Amino acid sequence: MNVTEFLRPENWRDEASGPRYVQLRRRIEEGIDSGLLAPDTPLPPELEIASVSELSLVTVRKSIQ
């Protein structure tokens, strides 16, 4: 699974609870813990994350602060 597939909402939203920015933050942390996202590798651009995850840019920015 690549990063784009990993961040698609159908792969994580049903099992998550709480505000969307917290859900996305947890998903990114899961990616780091699993090794899919290397800690020192940049994330995809915010616009790409927003598009793939079907979240607003504001929500994405809040989740990665």
DSSP file with accessible surface (Angstrom, degrees, kcal/mol):
  #  RESIDUE AA STRUCTURE BP1 BP2  ACC     N-H-->O    O-->H-N    N-H-->O    O-->H-N    TCO  KAPPA ALPHA  PHI   PSI    X-CA   Y-CA   Z-CA
    1    1 A M              0   0  130      0, 0.0     2,-0.1     0, 0.0     0, 0.0   0.000 360.0 360.0 360.0 131.8    0.0    0.0    0.0
    2    2 A N     >  -     0   0   82      1,-0.1     4,-2.4     0, 0.0     5,-0.2  -0.403 360.0 -97.3 -92.3 175.8    1.4    3.4   -0.9
    3    3 A V  H  > S+     0   0   35      1,-0.2     4,-1.8     2,-0.2     5,-0.1   0.896 121.7  54.0 -61.0 -41.8    0.9    6.7    1.0
    4    4 A T  H  > S+     0   0   37      1,-0.2     4,-0.6     2,-0.2     3,-0.2   0.943 112.0  43.5 -60.8 -46.9   -2.0    7.8   -1.2
    5    5 A E  H >4 S+     0   0   85      1,-0.2     3,-0.9     2,-0.2    -1,-0.2   0.894 110.4  57.5 -63.9 -38.7   -4.0    4.6   -0.7
    6    6 A F  H 3< S+     0   0   14     -4,-2.4    -1,-0.2     1,-0.2    -2,-0.2   0.843 108.1  46.4 -61.0 -33.9   -3.1    4.7    3.1
    7    7 A L  H 3< S+     0   0    2     -4,-1.8    -1,-0.2    -3,-0.2    -2,-0.2   0.498  81.2 118.5 -92.3  -2.0   -4.7    8.1    3.4
    8    8 A R  S X< S-     0   0   97     -3,-0.9     3,-1.8    -4,-0.6     4,-0.3  -0.404  70.3-127.7 -64.4 137.5   -7.9    7.4    1.5
    9    9 A P  G >> S+     0   0    9      0, 0.0     4,-2.7     0, 0.0     3,-1.8   0.832 104.6  63.9 -61.6 -31.4  -10.9    7.8    3.9
   10   10 A E  G 34 S+     0   0  117      1,-0.3     4,-0.1     2,-0.2    -2,-0.1   0.719  98.8  58.1 -66.9 -14.7  -12.4    4.3    3.1
   11   11 A N  G <4 S+     0   0   59     -3,-1.8    -1,-0.3    -6,-0.2    -3,-0.1   0.502 128.2   2.5 -91.7  -4.1   -9.2    2.8    4.7
   12   12 A W  T X> S+     0   0    7     -3,-1.8     4,-0.6    -4,-0.3     3,-0.6   0.545 103.4  82.8-152.5 -23.2   -9.6    4.5    8.1
   13   13 A R  G >< S+     0   0   44     -4,-2.7     3,-0.9     1,-0.2    -3,-0.1   0.866  87.2  59.5 -67.2 -35.1  -12.6    6.7    8.7
   14   14 A D  G 34 S+     0   0  156     -5,-0.4    -1,-0.2     1,-0.2    -4,-0.1   0.848 111.2  41.1 -63.1 -31.8  -15.1    3.9    9.7
   15   15 A E  G <4 S+     0   0  152     -3,-0.6    -1,-0.2     2,-0.0     2,-0.2   0.515 102.8  86.7 -95.7  -2.1  -13.0    2.7   12.6
   16   16 A A    <<  -     0   0   32     -3,-0.9     2,-0.3    -4,-0.6     7,-0.1  -0.603  53.5-168.3-100.1 156.6  -12.0    6.2   13.8
   17   17 A S        +     0   0   85     -2,-0.2    -2,-0.0     2,-0.1    -3,-0.0  -0.948  43.9  43.5-137.9 161.6  -13.7    8.5   16.3
   18   18 A G  S    S-     0   0   45     -2,-0.3     5,-0.1     4,-0.1    -2,-0.0  -0.416  98.9 -16.1  98.7-177.6  -13.3   12.1   17.3
   19   19 A P     >  -     0   0   71      0, 0.0     4,-2.3     0, 0.0     3,-0.4  -0.239  65.6-117.9 -59.6 149.1  -12.6   15.2   15.2
   20   20 A R  H  > S+     0   0  109      1,-0.2     4,-2.7     2,-0.2     5,-0.2   0.859 113.3  55.9 -59.0 -38.1  -11.4   14.6   11.7
   21   21 A Y  H  > S+     0   0   65      1,-0.2     4,-2.3     2,-0.2    -1,-0.2   0.894 109.4  47.2 -65.5 -34.0   -8.0   16.4   12.3
   22   22 A V  H  > S+     0   0   29     -3,-0.4     4,-2.7     2,-0.2    -2,-0.2   0.913 111.1  51.9 -70.3 -40.9   -7.3   14.0   15.2
   23   23 A Q  H  X S+     0   0   10     -4,-2.3     4,-2.1     2,-0.2    -2,-0.2   0.927 112.1  45.6 -60.2 -45.3   -8.4   11.0   13.1
   24   24 A L  H  X S+     0   0    0     -4,-2.7     4,-2.6     2,-0.2     5,-0.2   0.916 111.1  52.7 -66.3 -41.1   -6.0   12.1   10.3
   25   25 A R  H  X S+     0   0   85     -4,-2.3     4,-2.5     1,-0.2    -2,-0.2   0.933 110.5  48.2 -58.9 -44.5   -3.2   12.8   12.8
   26   26 A R  H  X S+     0   0  107     -4,-2.7     4,-2.5     1,-0.2    -1,-0.2   0.898 110.3  52.1 -62.1 -40.4   -3.6    9.3   14.2
   27   27 A R  H  X S+     0   0   24     -4,-2.1     4,-2.0     2,-0.2    -2,-0.2   0.915 110.1  47.9 -64.0 -42.1   -3.6    7.8   10.7
   28   28 A I  H  X S+     0   0   14     -4,-2.6     4,-2.0     2,-0.2    -2,-0.2   0.926 111.4  50.8 -64.0 -42.1   -0.3    9.5    9.9
   29   29 A E  H  X S+     0   0   99     -4,-2.5     4,-2.9     1,-0.2    -2,-0.2   0.897 107.8  53.2 -61.9 -39.4    1.2    8.3   13.2
   30   30 A E  H  X S+     0   0   86     -4,-2.5     4,-2.4     1,-0.2     6,-0.3   0.892 107.1  52.6 -60.7 -40.2    0.0    4.8   12.4
   31   31 A G  H  X>S+     0   0    0     -4,-2.0     6,-2.2     2,-0.2     5,-1.1   0.888 111.3  45.7 -63.0 -39.3    1.8    5.1    9.0
   32   32 A I  H ><5S+     0   0   64     -4,-2.0     3,-0.9     4,-0.2    -2,-0.2   0.943 113.2  49.4 -68.2 -46.6    5.0    6.2   10.8
   33   33 A D  H 3<5S+     0   0  141     -4,-2.9    -2,-0.2     1,-0.2    -1,-0.2   0.861 112.3  48.3 -61.8 -34.7    4.8    3.4   13.4
   34   34 A S  H 3<5S-     0   0   86     -4,-2.4    -1,-0.2    -5,-0.2    -2,-0.2   0.611 114.3-115.9 -82.3 -12.5    4.2    0.8   10.7
   35   35 A G  T <<5S+     0   0   57     -3,-0.9    -3,-0.2    -4,-0.7     3,-0.1   0.386  87.5 112.8  93.9  -4.8    7.1    1.9    8.6
   36   36 A L  S   <S+     0   0   59     -5,-1.1     2,-0.6    -6,-0.3    -4,-0.2   0.906  82.8  40.4 -66.3 -39.8    5.0    3.0    5.6
   37   37 A L  S    S-     0   0   13     -6,-2.2    -2,-0.3    -9,-0.2    -1,-0.2  -0.942  89.3-139.0-110.1 114.0    5.9    6.7    6.3
   38   38 A A    >   -     0   0   37     -2,-0.6     3,-1.7     1,-0.1    -6,-0.1  -0.499  17.1-125.0 -71.5 139.5    9.5    7.1    7.3
   39   39 A P  T 3  S+     0   0  112      0, 0.0    -1,-0.1     0, 0.0    -7,-0.1   0.812 109.7  41.5 -56.2 -31.6   10.0    9.6   10.2
   40   40 A D  T 3  S+     0   0  144      2,-0.1    -2,-0.1     0, 0.0    -3,-0.0   0.345  94.3  97.7-101.9   9.7   12.4   11.7    8.2
   41   41 A T  S <  S-     0   0   86     -3,-1.7     0, 0.0     1,-0.0     0, 0.0  -0.820  79.5-113.6 -97.7 133.1   10.6   11.6    4.8
   42   42 A P        -     0   0  115      0, 0.0    -4,-0.1     0, 0.0    -2,-0.1  -0.296  28.1-118.6 -64.0 147.4    8.4   14.5    3.9
   43   43 A L        -     0   0   61      1,-0.2     3,-0.1    -6,-0.1    -6,-0.0  -0.374  41.7 -85.7 -72.4 163.3    4.6   13.9    3.7
   44   44 A P        -     0   0   27      0, 0.0    -1,-0.2     0, 0.0     5,-0.1  -0.237  67.1 -71.4 -60.7 162.5    2.9   14.5    0.4
   45   45 A P     >  -     0   0   85      0, 0.0     4,-2.4     0, 0.0     3,-0.4  -0.203  44.4-115.2 -56.7 149.3    1.8   18.1   -0.2
   46   46 A E  H  > S+     0   0   65      1,-0.2     4,-2.8     2,-0.2     5,-0.2   0.865 115.7  54.6 -55.4 -41.2   -1.1   19.4    1.9
   47   47 A L  H  > S+     0   0  123      2,-0.2     4,-2.3     1,-0.2    -1,-0.2   0.890 108.4  48.8 -62.2 -38.2   -3.3   19.8   -1.1
   48   48 A E  H  > S+     0   0   80     -3,-0.4     4,-2.8     2,-0.2     5,-0.3   0.930 111.7  48.5 -67.2 -43.1   -2.7   16.2   -2.2
   49   49 A I  H  X S+     0   0    2     -4,-2.4     4,-2.8     1,-0.2     6,-0.3   0.934 112.2  49.9 -61.3 -44.0   -3.5   14.9    1.3
   50   50 A A  H  X>S+     0   0   11     -4,-2.8     5,-1.7    -5,-0.2     4,-0.8   0.923 113.7  45.5 -61.1 -44.3   -6.7   17.0    1.4
   51   51 A S  H  <5S+     0   0   94     -4,-2.3     3,-0.5    -5,-0.2    -2,-0.2   0.947 117.1  42.9 -65.2 -48.5   -7.8   15.7   -2.0
   52   52 A V  H  <5S+     0   0   18     -4,-2.8    -2,-0.2     1,-0.2    -1,-0.2   0.903 119.6  42.1 -66.5 -42.1   -7.0   12.1   -1.2
   53   53 A S  H  <5S-     0   0    0     -4,-2.8    -1,-0.2    -5,-0.3    -2,-0.2   0.507 104.6-127.2 -86.2  -4.4   -8.5   12.1    2.3
   54   54 A E  T  <5 +     0   0  131     -4,-0.8     2,-0.3    -3,-0.5    -3,-0.2   0.883  66.9 127.1  59.2  40.8  -11.5   14.2    1.2
   55   55 A L      < -     0   0   21     -5,-1.7    -1,-0.2    -6,-0.3    -2,-0.1  -0.846  65.0 -96.0-120.8 162.1  -10.8   16.7    4.0
   56   56 A S     >  -     0   0   61     -2,-0.3     4,-2.3     1,-0.1     5,-0.2  -0.356  31.4-116.1 -73.9 159.3  -10.5   20.5    3.9
   57   57 A L  H  > S+     0   0   47      1,-0.2     4,-2.8     2,-0.2     5,-0.2   0.883 117.1  56.1 -61.9 -36.8   -7.0   22.1    3.6
   58   58 A V  H  > S+     0   0  109      2,-0.2     4,-2.4     1,-0.2    -1,-0.2   0.925 107.4  48.6 -61.8 -43.4   -7.6   23.7    7.1
   59   59 A T  H  > S+     0   0   36      2,-0.2     4,-2.0     1,-0.2    -2,-0.2   0.920 111.9  48.9 -63.8 -43.1   -8.3   20.2    8.6
   60   60 A V  H  X S+     0   0    0     -4,-2.3     4,-1.4     1,-0.2    -2,-0.2   0.947 111.4  49.4 -62.6 -46.4   -5.2   18.8    7.0
   61   61 A R  H  X S+     0   0  118     -4,-2.8     4,-0.6     1,-0.2     3,-0.4   0.911 110.8  50.0 -60.0 -41.9   -3.0   21.7    8.2
   62   62 A K  H >< S+     0   0   99     -4,-2.4     3,-0.7     1,-0.2    -1,-0.2   0.881 108.3  54.2 -64.6 -35.1   -4.4   21.4   11.8
   63   63 A S  H 3< S+     0   0    3     -4,-2.0    -1,-0.2     1,-0.2    -2,-0.2   0.780 111.9  42.4 -72.3 -25.2   -3.7   17.6   11.8
   64   64 A I  H 3<        0   0   58     -4,-1.4    -1,-0.2    -3,-0.4    -2,-0.2   0.378 360.0 360.0-105.8   7.6    0.0   18.0   10.9
   65   65 A Q    <<        0   0  179     -3,-0.7    -3,-0.0    -4,-0.6    -4,-0.0  -0.423 360.0 360.0 -74.1 360.0    0.9   21.0   13.1
